[in-house]
Amino acid sequence: MENPSGTTRKTRVRYAMLALVFVNVMINYLDRSNLSVAAGELSKDLNLSTVEMGLIFSAFGWTYAILQIPGGLLADKINPRLLYGLCLITWSLATISQGFARGFVSLFGLRLATGAFEAPSYPINNRIVTSWFPNHERASAIALYVSGQFIGLAFFTPVLVTIQYYFGWKGLFVTTGLVGLVWGVIWYFFYRDPLEHPRVNQEELDYIQKGGGLIEGKKVATDQPSIWKWENLKQVIASRNLWGVYIGQFSMNAMLWFFLTWFPTYLVQYRGLNFIKTGYLASIPFLAACAGLLLSGFVSDYLVQKGKSVGMARKVPIIIGLIVSASIVGANYSTDTAAIIFFMALAFFGAGMALISWVFVSILSPKHLIGLTGGVFNFMGNLASIVVPIVIGFLVKGGDFKPALVFIGALGLIGACSYIFLVGKIDSVTVPVGPKEQELLSASK
């Protein structure tokens, strides 16, 4: 295709690949959150206490967090087409199996398996966006694919509630698992890295590469120096800038995991709302989070394009979002359903604004350690998926949910402080390499 000037117009294949990642994220979060919808009925059928439910809610996070670093290393070495396809199919099988759980031990074990198989997913997402998008489009691309988790949960939570209402919690797990199985096959057939895609033209490849995108994809991961070294991990962990981002991600994920686990139970058991009505009300905060995420991503990229510093353009929306997320405490001071949902939606809107934080993985990490840095980043952030459900389970044991909301709000303020005081000058971490490795790096450029 040519422009009137006679030059070839660049293709837009990168957006089709982003759409595939978007669907992956939707399915990813459906299989994380289906337990929260099933929790009320499931806990009665299996005779589980709030403390036991807190442990089951957290089980996903145990393996998911622990395997983030190995998952990041795999994302640097294995083609996303193959690795993501395997992850989708295996975690979907684990999801289906949850429909046949008979007690605490079996359900806990299957949630551990789901977390293990989902572990490489976000490092892969970041690897794909870094390969397909130039720097000045990356925050928007991240915002768009991450929005899949909120759009999916907003529109499908009422569907999940309806499925459970008619088919029970067992039918809910089987249905969501089957969706992932089918999509895993579709992903494998349609996804390609930039240099392997038959429909991308040279103009789009040049546009991506000139903007800082790593179009080599699998080739880079194969030809780069070995990343299986303690020195590399030490450098990624020792960075003060990255620690500020890690703490901020933990704080943001604390809010996210409250909504992914205890939120429906909070509305039904602690606020006395009807189960079916809860499915629709629970979708409102997810829509708000999506709006906050998209606003933050596009505003951040707009500021970069207008010549603002990367530090200002990327950090300010995240800091504002984390401060706003503390407004969740306002729900403690109202008995009106509309006001409660308002405070929940406002808080999740703020947390959504902070979700563009994945852009710092691309900015701060050494270029051949993007997957490793993403793994450490996601590990630190997803420690919240272990800590928060368990802590809430103990805090609400006496029947009062107010301390749990104070706990979540306080973490939001801690995250804002980490970006203000720890994340300094925005520059990539330098990892020393030997002569042979330097030769390989130079050859890949």
DONU-747589 format. One record per residue (C-alpha): residue in three letters; z, y negated, x negated. Coordinates in pm, whole numbers. Each point is the difference from the previous one (the first is absolute). Layout:
<nodes>
+-------+--------+--------+--------+
! kolmi !      Z !      Y !      X !
+-------+--------+--------+--------+
!   ala !      Z !      Y !      X !
...
+-------+--------+--------+--------+
</nodes>
This chain:
<nodes>
+-------+--------+--------+--------+
! kolmi !      Z !      Y !      X !
+-------+--------+--------+--------+
!   met !      0 !      0 !      0 !
!   glu !    -96 !   -343 !   -138 !
!   asn !    114 !   -356 !     63 !
!   pro !   -259 !   -271 !     81 !
!   ser !     18 !    -97 !   -367 !
!   gly !   -135 !    342 !    -96 !
!   thr !    321 !    132 !   -153 !
!   thr !    145 !    330 !    116 !
!   arg !    296 !    -34 !    234 !
!   lys !    305 !    196 !   -108 !
!   thr !    112 !    287 !    220 !
!   arg !    345 !     12 !    162 !
!   val !     85 !    364 !    -51 !
!   arg !    347 !    -95 !   -124 !
!   tyr !    100 !    -90 !    356 !
!   ala !   -105 !    343 !    129 !
!   met !    217 !    163 !   -268 !
!   leu !    285 !   -231 !     98 !
!   ala !    -41 !    110 !    362 !
!   leu !     45 !    364 !   -108 !
!   val !    320 !    -91 !   -186 !
!   phe !    116 !   -191 !    309 !
!   val !    -25 !    317 !    211 !
!   asn !    179 !    200 !   -273 !
!   val !    291 !   -244 !     18 !
!   met !     13 !     19 !    380 !
!   ile !     29 !    380 !    -13 !
!   asn !    243 !    -20 !   -290 !
!   tyr !    243 !   -208 !    203 !
!   leu !    -44 !    195 !    321 !
!   asp !    126 !    304 !   -188 !
!   arg !    291 !   -198 !   -144 !
!   ser !    108 !   -155 !    330 !
!   asn !    -56 !    285 !    248 !
!   leu !    354 !    121 !    -76 !
!   ser !    145 !   -331 !    121 !
!   val !   -168 !     50 !    338 !
!   ala !    111 !    363 !     18 !
!   ala !    355 !    -69 !   -123 !
!   gly !    181 !    -37 !    333 !
!   glu !   -132 !    319 !    161 !
!   leu !    -11 !    193 !   -327 !
!   ser !    360 !    -79 !    -95 !
!   lys !    120 !    126 !    339 !
!   asp !   -206 !    321 !    -15 !
!   leu !    110 !     80 !   -356 !
!   asn !    355 !   -137 !     45 !
!   leu !    -19 !   -250 !   -288 !
!   ser !    256 !   -276 !    -66 !
!   thr !    -85 !   -359 !   -100 !
!   val !     92 !     81 !   -360 !
!   glu !   -227 !    306 !      2 !
!   met !   -282 !   -207 !    155 !
!   gly !     51 !   -262 !   -272 !
!   leu !    -47 !    272 !   -262 !
!   ile !   -311 !    135 !    175 !
!   phe !   -143 !   -352 !     33 !
!   ser !     55 !    -44 !   -374 !
!   ala !   -142 !    340 !   -106 !
!   phe !   -357 !   -129 !    -10 !
!   gly !    107 !   -269 !   -245 !
!   trp !    170 !    239 !   -242 !
!   thr !   -317 !    175 !   -110 !
!   tyr !   -227 !   -297 !     73 !
!   ala !    196 !   -229 !   -232 !
!   ile !     66 !    257 !   -275 !
!   leu !   -368 !     97 !    -15 !
!   gln !   -137 !   -355 !    -10 !
!   ile !    -32 !     -3 !   -378 !
!   pro !   -174 !    341 !    -19 !
!   gly !   -208 !   -113 !    298 !
!   gly !    -99 !   -317 !   -185 !
!   leu !   -101 !    203 !   -304 !
!   leu !   -212 !    227 !    221 !
!   ala !   -162 !   -308 !    156 !
!   asp !   -103 !   -113 !   -349 !
!   lys !   -152 !    337 !    -86 !
!   ile !   -144 !    163 !    312 !
!   asn !   -288 !   -127 !    214 !
!   pro !    141 !   -164 !    317 !
!   arg !   -251 !    188 !    212 !
!   leu !    150 !    337 !    -95 !
!   leu !    364 !    -99 !    -44 !
!   tyr !     29 !   -193 !    327 !
!   gly !   -176 !    277 !    193 !
!   leu !    247 !    257 !   -130 !
!   cys !    294 !   -227 !     79 !
!   leu !   -117 !    -59 !    357 !
!   ile !    -47 !    368 !     73 !
!   thr !    327 !    119 !   -158 !
!   trp !    227 !   -264 !    155 !
!   ser !   -166 !     61 !    338 !
!   leu !     80 !    372 !    -25 !
!   ala !    362 !    -90 !    -76 !
!   thr !      1 !   -230 !    304 !
!   ile !   -128 !    274 !    230 !
!   ser !    268 !    235 !   -134 !
!   gln !    274 !   -247 !    101 !
!   gly !    -84 !     85 !    360 !
!   phe !    140 !    348 !    -67 !
!   ala !    324 !   -107 !   -172 !
!   arg !    311 !    177 !    129 !
!   gly !    283 !   -197 !   -155 !
!   phe !    120 !   -248 !   -260 !
!   val !   -103 !    203 !   -306 !
!   ser !   -358 !     79 !    107 !
!   leu !    -68 !   -354 !    124 !
!   phe !    152 !   -155 !   -312 !
!   gly !   -214 !    225 !   -220 !
!   leu !   -321 !    -82 !    187 !
!   arg !     68 !   -373 !    -25 !
!   leu !     49 !     48 !   -375 !
!   ala !   -342 !    170 !    -11 !
!   thr !   -164 !   -282 !    197 !
!   gly !    137 !   -257 !   -244 !
!   ala !   -118 !    203 !   -299 !
!   phe !   -358 !     30 !    126 !
!   glu !    -19 !   -369 !     99 !
!   ala !    137 !   -118 !   -337 !
!   pro !   -333 !    -80 !   -172 !
!   ser !   -143 !   -188 !    300 !
!   tyr !     92 !   -361 !    -79 !
!   pro !    -76 !     24 !   -374 !
!   ile !   -341 !    136 !    108 !
!   asn !    -42 !   -290 !    244 !
!   asn !     69 !   -248 !   -278 !
!   arg !   -237 !    181 !   -235 !
!   ile !   -277 !    -16 !    261 !
!   val !     48 !   -370 !     75 !
!   thr !     12 !    -81 !   -373 !
!   ser !   -330 !    189 !    -42 !
!   trp !   -181 !   -145 !    301 !
!   phe !    122 !   -363 !     21 !
!   pro !     -6 !   -300 !   -236 !
!   asn !    328 !   -174 !    -74 !
!   his !    -54 !   -291 !    240 !
!   glu !    -49 !    236 !    297 !
!   arg !    274 !    246 !    -88 !
!   ala !    298 !   -144 !    189 !
!   ser !   -211 !    -15 !    317 !
!   ala !   -120 !    358 !    -55 !
!   ile !    357 !    120 !    -53 !
!   ala !    113 !   -189 !    311 !
!   leu !   -278 !    161 !    204 !
!   tyr !     68 !    359 !   -100 !
!   val !    379 !    -37 !     16 !
!   ser !    -41 !   -149 !    349 !
!   gly !   -114 !    348 !    102 !
!   gln !    362 !    115 !      1 !
!   phe !     98 !   -270 !    249 !
!   ile !   -311 !      5 !    217 !
!   gly !     22 !    378 !     20 !
!   leu !    370 !     -6 !     88 !
!   ala !    -39 !   -288 !    246 !
!   phe !   -279 !    160 !    199 !
!   phe !     95 !    364 !    -44 !
!   thr !    377 !    -18 !     51 !
!   pro !    -47 !    -15 !    380 !
!   val !   -245 !    291 !    -36 !
!   leu !    250 !    200 !   -204 !
!   val !    271 !    -68 !    258 !
!   thr !   -234 !    117 !    277 !
!   ile !    -94 !    316 !   -192 !
!   gln !    366 !     85 !    -46 !
!   tyr !     76 !    -78 !    364 !
!   tyr !   -255 !    257 !    119 !
!   phe !     -9 !    253 !   -286 !
!   gly !    340 !    -39 !   -167 !
!   trp !     84 !    -71 !   -362 !
!   lys !   -169 !    322 !   -113 !
!   gly !   -331 !   -107 !    153 !
!   leu !     40 !   -340 !   -164 !
!   phe !     15 !    145 !   -353 !
!   val !   -288 !    242 !     62 !
!   thr !   -226 !   -274 !    141 !
!   thr !     56 !   -250 !   -280 !
!   gly !    -46 !    274 !   -262 !
!   leu !   -333 !    112 !    147 !
!   val !   -132 !   -357 !    -14 !
!   gly !     73 !    -12 !   -374 !
!   leu !   -169 !    334 !    -64 !
!   val !   -325 !   -114 !    159 !
!   trp !      7 !   -335 !   -179 !
!   gly !     59 !    164 !   -339 !
!   val !   -338 !    171 !     29 !
!   ile !   -170 !   -322 !    114 !
!   trp !    147 !   -189 !   -297 !
!   tyr !   -134 !    252 !   -250 !
!   phe !   -351 !    -23 !    139 !
!   phe !    -22 !   -381 !     14 !
!   tyr !    203 !   -151 !   -285 !
!   arg !   -157 !    -70 !   -344 !
!   asp !    100 !   -209 !   -303 !
!   pro !   -221 !   -309 !    -65 !
!   leu !   -232 !    156 !   -261 !
!   glu !    -37 !    317 !    209 !
!   his !    -80 !   -155 !    338 !
!   pro !   -367 !     37 !    101 !
!   arg !     -8 !   -317 !    214 !
!   val !    152 !   -255 !   -236 !
!   asn !   -249 !   -220 !   -190 !
!   gln !     24 !   -151 !   -345 !
!   glu !     69 !   -348 !    137 !
!   glu !    318 !    116 !    171 !
!   leu !    107 !    193 !   -311 !
!   asp !    -55 !   -309 !   -217 !
!   tyr !    192 !   -217 !    249 !
!   ile !    298 !    238 !     -7 !
!   gln !     -1 !     43 !   -376 !
!   lys !    -37 !   -371 !    -81 !
!   gly !    297 !    -67 !    227 !
!   gly !    220 !    246 !   -190 !
!   gly !    -55 !    314 !    206 !
!   leu !      6 !    329 !   -192 !
!   ile !   -321 !    145 !    143 !
!   glu !      4 !    297 !   -239 !
!   gly !    260 !    170 !    222 !
!   lys !     17 !    366 !   -104 !
!   lys !   -182 !    -71 !   -327 !
!   val !    272 !   -239 !   -111 !
!   ala !    273 !    244 !     92 !
!   thr !   -171 !    275 !   -200 !
!   asp !    -92 !   -198 !   -310 !
!   gln !    317 !   -204 !    -43 !
!   pro !    270 !     81 !   -259 !
!   ser !    273 !    238 !    103 !
!   ile !    261 !   -153 !    229 !
!   trp !    233 !    300 !    -17 !
!   lys !    232 !   -175 !   -245 !
!   trp !    360 !   -114 !     22 !
!   glu !    -97 !   -326 !   -170 !
!   asn !   -229 !    -89 !    290 !
!   leu !    267 !     71 !    261 !
!   lys !    257 !   -189 !   -207 !
!   gln !   -221 !   -309 !    -13 !
!   val !    -63 !      7 !    375 !
!   ile !    374 !     40 !     72 !
!   ala !    118 !   -255 !   -259 !
!   ser !   -194 !   -297 !    141 !
!   arg !    222 !   -266 !    161 !
!   asn !   -290 !   -123 !    215 !
!   leu !    -59 !    347 !    135 !
!   trp !    372 !     50 !     69 !
!   gly !     -8 !   -309 !    220 !
!   val !   -290 !    152 !    192 !
!   tyr !    172 !    340 !     18 !
!   ile !    318 !   -146 !    154 !
!   gly !   -205 !   -206 !    242 !
!   gln !   -190 !    311 !    107 !
!   phe !    325 !    189 !     59 !
!   ser !    122 !   -284 !    223 !
!   met !   -322 !    -15 !    199 !
!   asn !     -7 !    379 !     41 !
!   ala !    359 !     -9 !    132 !
!   met !   -127 !   -192 !    301 !
!   leu !   -305 !    226 !     33 !
!   trp !    207 !    319 !     -4 !
!   phe !    239 !   -130 !    262 !
!   phe !   -299 !    -37 !    233 !
!   leu !   -147 !    334 !   -105 !
!   thr !    322 !    192 !     64 !
!   trp !    286 !   -150 !    200 !
!   phe !   -175 !   -269 !    208 !
!   pro !    -91 !    210 !    310 !
!   thr !    349 !    157 !     -6 !
!   tyr !    150 !   -351 !    -22 !
!   leu !   -191 !   -112 !    311 !
!   val !     72 !    312 !    207 !
!   gln !    354 !    100 !   -100 !
!   tyr !    153 !   -332 !   -106 !
!   arg !   -187 !   -241 !    229 !
!   gly !    -42 !    235 !    297 !
!   leu !   -376 !    -40 !     47 !
!   asn !   -223 !    248 !    180 !
!   phe !   -178 !    243 !   -237 !
!   ile !   -354 !    -70 !    127 !
!   lys !     66 !   -376 !      5 !
!   thr !    125 !     25 !   -357 !
!   gly !   -341 !    128 !   -112 !
!   tyr !   -161 !   -327 !    108 !
!   leu !    276 !   -232 !   -116 !
!   ala !     13 !    174 !   -339 !
!   ser !   -366 !    -88 !    -56 !
!   ile !     68 !   -376 !      6 !
!   pro !    176 !    -24 !   -340 !
!   phe !   -279 !    207 !   -157 !
!   leu !   -261 !   -245 !    130 !
!   ala !    211 !   -286 !   -136 !
!   ala !     21 !    169 !   -342 !
!   cys !   -378 !     43 !      0 !
!   ala !    -46 !   -370 !     78 !
!   gly !    237 !    -96 !   -283 !
!   leu !   -178 !    229 !   -244 !
!   leu !   -350 !   -129 !     82 !
!   leu !    116 !   -362 !     -4 !
!   ser !    164 !     46 !   -339 !
!   gly !   -299 !    181 !   -152 !
!   phe !   -264 !   -248 !    107 !
!   val !    212 !   -307 !    -76 !
!   ser !     79 !    139 !   -345 !
!   asp !   -368 !     61 !    -82 !
!   tyr !    -91 !   -343 !    143 !
!   leu !    250 !   -167 !   -234 !
!   val !   -145 !    187 !   -298 !
!   gln !   -354 !   -106 !     94 !
!   lys !    121 !   -362 !     27 !
!   gly !    120 !     13 !   -358 !
!   lys !    373 !     44 !     55 !
!   ser !    190 !    202 !   -259 !
!   val !     16 !    375 !     52 !
!   gly !    379 !    -14 !    -11 !
!   met !     20 !   -258 !    278 !
!   ala !   -272 !    156 !    215 !
!   arg !    141 !    352 !    -16 !
!   lys !    376 !    -58 !    -14 !
!   val !     60 !   -274 !    257 !
!   pro !   -118 !    194 !    310 !
!   ile !    210 !    299 !   -110 !
!   ile !    315 !   -209 !    -56 !
!   ile !    -37 !   -175 !    337 !
!   gly !    -58 !    335 !    170 !
!   leu !    311 !    162 !   -149 !
!   ile !    216 !   -296 !    104 !
!   val !   -139 !     15 !    354 !
!   ser !     72 !    375 !     15 !
!   ala !    374 !    -76 !    -11 !
!   ser !    -33 !   -133 !    357 !
!   ile !     47 !    358 !    123 !
!   val !    374 !    -79 !      6 !
!   gly !    -68 !   -226 !    298 !
!   ala !    -35 !    309 !    222 !
!   asn !    375 !     56 !    -43 !
!   tyr !     72 !   -315 !    199 !
!   ser !   -199 !     71 !    316 !
!   thr !      5 !    246 !    287 !
!   asp !   -333 !   -115 !    142 !
!   thr !   -281 !    248 !    -64 !
!   ala !   -263 !   -271 !    -54 !
!   ala !    219 !   -176 !   -259 !
!   ile !     73 !    326 !   -181 !
!   ile !   -370 !     85 !    -26 !
!   phe !    -70 !   -360 !   -112 !
!   phe !    242 !     25 !   -293 !
!   met !   -133 !    344 !    -90 !
!   ala !   -360 !   -125 !     10 !
!   leu !     82 !   -313 !   -202 !
!   ala !    177 !    204 !   -267 !
!   phe !   -284 !    251 !    -25 !
!   phe !   -252 !   -288 !    -12 !
!   gly !    180 !   -117 !   -312 !
!   ala !      5 !    348 !   -151 !
!   gly !   -373 !     24 !     70 !
!   met !    -59 !   -319 !   -199 !
!   ala !    171 !    164 !   -299 !
!   leu !   -226 !    306 !      9 !
!   ile !   -274 !   -160 !   -210 !
!   ser !    235 !     78 !   -290 !
!   trp !   -236 !    286 !    -99 !
!   val !   -225 !   -270 !   -149 !
!   phe !    254 !    -38 !   -282 !
!   val !    -72 !    357 !   -111 !
!   ser !   -359 !   -101 !    -78 !
!   ile !    106 !   -331 !   -154 !
!   leu !    294 !    109 !   -213 !
!   ser !    -88 !    353 !   -109 !
!   pro !   -200 !     95 !   -310 !
!   lys !   -353 !     73 !    120 !
!   his !      9 !    367 !   -103 !
!   leu !    343 !     51 !    160 !
!   ile !    -62 !   -131 !    352 !
!   gly !     78 !    338 !    155 !
!   leu !    316 !     46 !   -209 !
!   thr !    122 !   -353 !     79 !
!   gly !    -80 !     54 !    367 !
!   gly !    196 !    325 !    -10 !
!   val !    309 !   -168 !   -150 !
!   phe !    -33 !   -291 !    243 !
!   asn !    -23 !    231 !    299 !
!   phe !    284 !    218 !   -134 !
!   met !    233 !   -299 !    -26 !
!   gly !   -102 !   -131 !    341 !
!   asn !     28 !    334 !    172 !
!   leu !    351 !     62 !   -120 !
!   ala !     65 !   -201 !    318 !
!   ser !   -144 !    287 !    203 !
!   ile !    284 !    215 !   -135 !
!   val !    287 !   -250 !     -2 !
!   val !    -58 !   -196 !    321 !
!   pro !    -17 !    282 !    261 !
!   ile !    311 !    166 !   -148 !
!   val !    199 !   -325 !    -22 !
!   ile !    -93 !    -91 !    358 !
!   gly !    101 !    349 !    113 !
!   phe !    350 !    -59 !   -137 !
!   leu !     23 !   -364 !    114 !
!   val !    -79 !     86 !    364 !
!   lys !    221 !    310 !     10 !
!   gly !    262 !   -196 !    197 !
!   gly !   -253 !   -110 !    262 !
!   asp !    -54 !   -359 !   -128 !
!   phe !   -344 !    -94 !   -140 !
!   lys !     90 !   -356 !   -108 !
!   pro !    104 !     88 !   -360 !
!   ala !   -333 !    179 !    -48 !
!   leu !   -200 !   -313 !     89 !
!   val !    216 !   -214 !   -232 !
!   phe !    -69 !    252 !   -278 !
!   ile !   -377 !    -24 !     55 !
!   gly !      2 !   -380 !     20 !
!   ala !    202 !    -35 !   -320 !
!   leu !   -251 !    215 !   -188 !
!   gly !   -278 !   -239 !    106 !
!   leu !    181 !   -292 !   -163 !
!   ile !     59 !    204 !   -317 !
!   gly !   -373 !     71 !    -17 !
!   ala !    -84 !   -371 !     30 !
!   cys !    242 !    -80 !   -284 !
!   ser !   -164 !    264 !   -220 !
!   tyr !   -338 !   -171 !     31 !
!   ile !    153 !   -344 !    -56 !
!   phe !    212 !     85 !   -305 !
!   leu !   -155 !    309 !   -164 !
!   val !   -377 !    -21 !     50 !
!   gly !   -102 !   -256 !   -260 !
!   lys !   -341 !    -76 !   -148 !
!   ile !   -269 !    217 !    154 !
!   asp !   -159 !    196 !   -284 !
!   ser !    -79 !    364 !    -63 !
!   val !    240 !    225 !   -189 !
!   thr !   -127 !     79 !   -349 !
!   val !     15 !    363 !   -105 !
!   pro !    -55 !     69 !   -370 !
!   val !   -264 !    262 !    -77 !
!   gly !   -106 !    174 !   -318 !
!   pro !   -337 !    -38 !   -180 !
!   lys !   -158 !    303 !    171 !
!   glu !    116 !   -111 !    343 !
!   gln !   -119 !   -356 !    -67 !
!   glu !   -343 !    140 !    -85 !
!   leu !     -8 !    186 !    334 !
!   leu !    108 !   -311 !    188 !
!   ser !   -270 !   -207 !   -165 !
!   ala !   -263 !    260 !     81 !
!   ser !     93 !     -6 !    369 !
!   lys !    -51 !   -376 !     29 !
+-------+--------+--------+--------+
</nodes>
